[in-house]
Amino acid sequence: MTNCEQLIQELEQAPDDLVESVLAFLHRAKATRQENSLAKFAGILSDSEAEELRKTITADCRQVDLNEW
């Protein structure tokens, strides 16, 4: 079952006030993505890709050579 199918199934069983809250949140999230130039990149990495990138940044980008200057 896809995430969309699962969401629809959950919403079909949810009370109206909860559905309205979810819909309002979705509208806010959509508006935020349109306003923020970096938001279009949210969610483009899989969990494993994000973890690999995090490890690479930690290992390679946080190295300070105090004698370099």
DACORJO-V231840 format. One record per residue. RES is the residue in one letter. PHI is phi in whole degrees, -180 to 180 (* if undefined). OMEGA is omega in degrees with one decimal (* if undefined). Layout:
{{RES	PHI	OMEGA} {RES	PHI	OMEGA}}
This chain:
{{M	*	179.4} {T	-76	177.5} {N	-60	-179.7} {C	-64	178.4} {E	-63	179.5} {Q	-65	178.3} {L	-63	178.4} {I	-61	179.1} {Q	-62	178.7} {E	-65	-178.9} {L	-66	178.0} {E	-63	-177.4} {Q	-98	-174.7} {A	-85	175.6} {P	-67	-175.4} {D	-57	-177.9} {D	-65	177.1} {L	-71	177.8} {V	-61	178.3} {E	-62	178.4} {S	-64	179.2} {V	-64	179.9} {L	-64	178.1} {A	-63	177.7} {F	-62	-180.0} {L	-61	178.7} {H	-64	178.0} {R	-65	-179.7} {A	-64	179.7} {K	-65	179.0} {A	-64	179.7} {T	-63	180.0} {R	-64	-179.3} {Q	-73	-177.2} {E	-83	-174.6} {N	-99	-176.7} {S	-65	179.4} {L	-88	-175.5} {A	-63	-179.8} {K	-64	179.7} {F	-92	-179.4} {A	-64	175.6} {G	83	-177.7} {I	-83	178.4} {L	-100	172.0} {S	-73	178.8} {D	-59	-178.7} {S	-70	177.4} {E	-66	179.2} {A	-64	179.2} {E	-65	178.1} {E	-63	178.2} {L	-65	178.4} {R	-60	-179.9} {K	-64	179.5} {T	-64	178.9} {I	-63	179.5} {T	-63	-176.1} {A	-76	-170.1} {D	-103	-171.8} {C	-101	-178.1} {R	-107	-179.7} {Q	-93	178.7} {V	-118	176.5} {D	-101	-176.2} {L	-65	-179.8} {N	-92	-176.5} {E	-66	-177.6} {W	-85	*}}
